[in-house]
Amino acid sequence: MPDTYTSVPNAVPTAVLDAIHRAVGDKGFVVDEREMEPHVVEWRDNYRGRAAAVVRPASTEEVAAVVRICAEAGVPIVPQGGMTGLVGAGIPHEHGGEIVLSLRRMNRILEVNPTAYTMTVEAGAVLKTIQDEAAAHDRLFPLSLAAEGSCTIGGNLSTNAGGVQVLHYGNARSLVLGLEAVLPDGRVWNGLRALKKDNTGYDLKHLFMGAEGTLGVITKAVLKLFPRPKDVATAWLAVRNPAAAVELLSRAHAASEDNVTSCELMGRLGIDLVLSHIPGSVDPLAERHDWYVLLEWSSTRPAPAHGGGMLAKMEAFLGDAMEAGLVFDAVLAQSSAQAQAFWKIRESHSEAQKLEGPSIKHDISVPVHRIPEFVDQGIAAMKAVMPDLRPVPFGHVGDGNLHFNAQSPTGMDKAAFYARRDDINHAVHDLVRSFGGSISAEHGIGRFKLEELERYRGPVELDAMRAIKRALDPRNIMNPGKVVRV
Ligand SMILES: Cc1cc2nc3c(=O)[nH]c(=O)nc-3n(C[C@H](O)[C@H](O)[C@H](O)COP(=O)(O)OP(=O)(O)OC[C@H]3O[C@@H](n4cnc5c(N)ncnc54)[C@H](O)[C@@H]3O)c2cc1C
């Protein structure tokens, strides 16, 4: 494929920058290199780009004005939220001929309607703020992930983020009723409808979700809220193996009366990395085991005063699971602080891997019932490429989605490890394909997996994606060189 985006001329004309400056005012316009630095470097330092300007609009009208100016001049735009994405999608290229469009000033909660269970927000609102606002109205916004203190809802929707409660509530795409977006020609599409049912032609909002900023700029969203759980039970379990985890989950759906909200699988190496790198983390169990599950059940009904709530149900369930040999040992959280300590271990896996050294990451999915087979064969496949590589599989077993990561062999040179990246990726992703799975179940494609997408999706699917991109963005100005190459 021709890499048209890398040949963008190095300079954005001064007249264009001046017009953008006028559209957003001094507060919204940054060209100082030091001030731009945090907007052009990926948080893991995997990508360092350059930008002609960082533009920080304060309203949809300002976004539209900036996009119109860029569309007329053919200047590429990189939409940006909290910059927690993991595939380089929100980072500009190295040539410096793009502008970064940061949505972070557009961070208002515009309306909460507890009766209708909806909330309308601007795209730059931080996920944690949205969760807290919902809680303040005795409602739940269930999207929850380790980056929630920094990521924005616009970024969450643009990556169709998942997180730890997809099992029960679905991913970001399922949590949206309506959207407002600025199209690549600068026109505003107002799809801010709070409708549960709407069959008026193509459902455009789904085009923008998961598009990683390549089809337009999301500016506002109407989100779905849910009743707030009143009775939550959380357990840390040592399980026999991944097959036991899948069986346990299958039984838990009925035993919990369909109240399983999370089921996270972790291997021992991941736990060891967290214990050695994350201060304050403590192993919840005295003995070492090979596999663990973090299981959470949540009911919207308060626990009955006479007993029989989630905790009691889970205790009985785990007793049976131990008798059946699925679970070796278990701790039930007796307080929300203890539950949070369990969650901290799970959510610190990425950070611990980063502190340990180089790793190669895969966020794959396969049918849930095939996870155990995949884990066995996937570990063997990675080790066939590099026998001393240290596999760190963990993640959302209930969604069939694992972070199937490879930590470099102890003491191995970073460059030597990364030199085998393609071989390791292909070993894992070829296996994913043979399981009918996906090479990206969470993080998206960005720049990082462009070649992988082209390798693993067939020509019909790629042609359809390119046709959509060309139809909406004929000048290829919206985050070019990410997701699909046209
Ligand atoms: C510690 C950690 C844990 C994570 N855990 C999970 C997880 O469990 N599940 C999961 O799915 N992901 C996870 N992620 C990755 C996740 O995709 C991002 O954290 C988040 O969804 C991105 O939001 P952001 O605001 O940071 O977006 P950015 O990183 O700024 O941008 C991401 C993409 O969205 C585009 N974009 C941003 N805002 C807009 C907008 N308004 N309009 C159009 N395009 C836009 C950008 O161009 C880019 O392509 C994790 C990341 C970290 C660092």
The ligand as an SDF file (V2000), in Angstrom:
LIG
                    3D

 53 58  0  0  0  0  0  0  0  0999 V2000
   -3.6490    1.4490   32.0440 C   0  0  0  0  0  0  0  0  0  0  0  0
   -4.5690    1.3320   30.8540 C   0  0  0  0  0  0  0  0  0  0  0  0
   -5.6050    0.4210   30.8890 C   0  0  0  0  0  0  0  0  0  0  0  0
   -6.4690    0.2970   29.8000 C   0  0  0  0  0  0  0  0  0  0  0  0
   -7.4620   -0.6130   29.8900 N   0  0  0  0  0  0  0  0  0  0  0  0
   -8.3110   -0.7480   28.8580 C   0  0  0  0  0  0  0  0  0  0  0  0
   -9.3940   -1.6720   28.9350 C   0  0  0  0  0  0  0  0  0  0  0  0
   -9.5700   -2.3800   29.9160 O   0  0  0  0  0  0  0  0  0  0  0  0
  -10.2330   -1.7460   27.8810 N   0  0  0  0  0  0  0  0  0  0  0  0
  -10.0690   -0.9830   26.7580 C   0  0  0  0  0  0  0  0  0  0  0  0
  -10.8570   -1.0890   25.8240 O   0  0  0  0  0  0  0  0  0  0  0  0
   -9.0500   -0.1100   26.6570 N   0  0  0  0  0  0  0  0  0  0  0  0
   -8.1790    0.0370   27.6690 C   0  0  0  0  0  0  0  0  0  0  0  0
   -7.1490    0.9300   27.5720 N   0  0  0  0  0  0  0  0  0  0  0  0
   -6.9890    1.6670   26.3130 C   0  0  0  0  0  0  0  0  0  0  0  0
   -8.1990    2.5590   26.0440 C   0  0  0  0  0  0  0  0  0  0  0  0
   -8.5700    2.4980   24.6790 O   0  0  0  0  0  0  0  0  0  0  0  0
   -7.9960    3.9760   26.3560 C   0  0  0  0  0  0  0  0  0  0  0  0
   -7.5670    4.0910   27.6810 O   0  0  0  0  0  0  0  0  0  0  0  0
   -9.2010    4.9270   26.1600 C   0  0  0  0  0  0  0  0  0  0  0  0
  -10.3880    4.3710   25.6430 O   0  0  0  0  0  0  0  0  0  0  0  0
   -8.7690    5.9960   25.2020 C   0  0  0  0  0  0  0  0  0  0  0  0
   -9.3100    7.2080   25.6120 O   0  0  0  0  0  0  0  0  0  0  0  0
   -8.4500    8.5550   25.5120 P   0  0  0  0  0  0  0  0  0  0  0  0
   -9.3430    9.6810   25.8640 O   0  0  0  0  0  0  0  0  0  0  0  0
   -7.1970    8.4430   26.2930 O   0  0  0  0  0  0  0  0  0  0  0  0
   -8.1410    8.5950   23.9400 O   0  0  0  0  0  0  0  0  0  0  0  0
   -6.7830    8.9270   23.1260 P   0  0  0  0  0  0  0  0  0  0  0  0
   -5.7140    7.9760   23.5380 O   0  0  0  0  0  0  0  0  0  0  0  0
   -6.4900   10.3650   23.2760 O   0  0  0  0  0  0  0  0  0  0  0  0
   -7.2680    8.6080   21.6780 O   0  0  0  0  0  0  0  0  0  0  0  0
   -7.5860    7.3090   21.2810 C   0  0  0  0  0  0  0  0  0  0  0  0
   -8.1480    7.3330   19.8580 C   0  0  0  0  0  0  0  0  0  0  0  0
   -9.3900    8.0010   19.8470 O   0  0  0  0  0  0  0  0  0  0  0  0
   -9.3480    9.1470   18.9850 C   0  0  0  0  0  0  0  0  0  0  0  0
  -10.1360   10.1860   19.6160 N   0  0  0  0  0  0  0  0  0  0  0  0
  -10.0160   10.6740   20.8800 C   0  0  0  0  0  0  0  0  0  0  0  0
  -11.0020   11.5500   21.1230 N   0  0  0  0  0  0  0  0  0  0  0  0
  -11.7440   11.6260   19.9970 C   0  0  0  0  0  0  0  0  0  0  0  0
  -12.9130   12.3590   19.6300 C   0  0  0  0  0  0  0  0  0  0  0  0
  -13.5180   13.1830   20.4600 N   0  0  0  0  0  0  0  0  0  0  0  0
  -13.4060   12.1980   18.3860 N   0  0  0  0  0  0  0  0  0  0  0  0
  -12.8180   11.3520   17.4920 C   0  0  0  0  0  0  0  0  0  0  0  0
  -11.7170   10.6360   17.7970 N   0  0  0  0  0  0  0  0  0  0  0  0
  -11.2000   10.7730   19.0410 C   0  0  0  0  0  0  0  0  0  0  0  0
   -7.8830    9.4700   18.7930 C   0  0  0  0  0  0  0  0  0  0  0  0
   -7.6210   10.0820   17.5530 O   0  0  0  0  0  0  0  0  0  0  0  0
   -7.2880    8.0740   18.8580 C   0  0  0  0  0  0  0  0  0  0  0  0
   -7.4400    7.4770   17.6100 O   0  0  0  0  0  0  0  0  0  0  0  0
   -6.2760    1.1070   28.6490 C   0  0  0  0  0  0  0  0  0  0  0  0
   -5.2550    2.0390   28.6380 C   0  0  0  0  0  0  0  0  0  0  0  0
   -4.4040    2.1560   29.7130 C   0  0  0  0  0  0  0  0  0  0  0  0
   -3.3230    3.1750   29.6560 C   0  0  0  0  0  0  0  0  0  0  0  0
  1  2  1  0
  2  3  1  0
  2 52  2  0
  3  4  2  0
  4  5  1  0
  4 50  1  0
  5  6  2  0
  6  7  1  0
  6 13  1  0
  7  8  2  0
  7  9  1  0
  9 10  1  0
 10 11  2  0
 10 12  1  0
 12 13  2  0
 13 14  1  0
 14 15  1  0
 14 50  1  0
 15 16  1  0
 16 17  1  0
 16 18  1  0
 18 19  1  0
 18 20  1  0
 20 21  1  0
 20 22  1  0
 22 23  1  0
 23 24  1  0
 24 25  2  0
 24 26  1  0
 24 27  1  0
 27 28  1  0
 28 29  2  0
 28 30  1  0
 28 31  1  0
 31 32  1  0
 32 33  1  0
 33 34  1  0
 33 48  1  0
 34 35  1  0
 35 36  1  0
 35 46  1  0
 36 37  1  0
 36 45  1  0
 37 38  2  0
 38 39  1  0
 39 40  1  0
 39 45  2  0
 40 41  1  0
 40 42  2  0
 42 43  1  0
 43 44  2  0
 44 45  1  0
 46 47  1  0
 46 48  1  0
 48 49  1  0
 50 51  2  0
 51 52  1  0
 52 53  1  0
M  END
$$$$
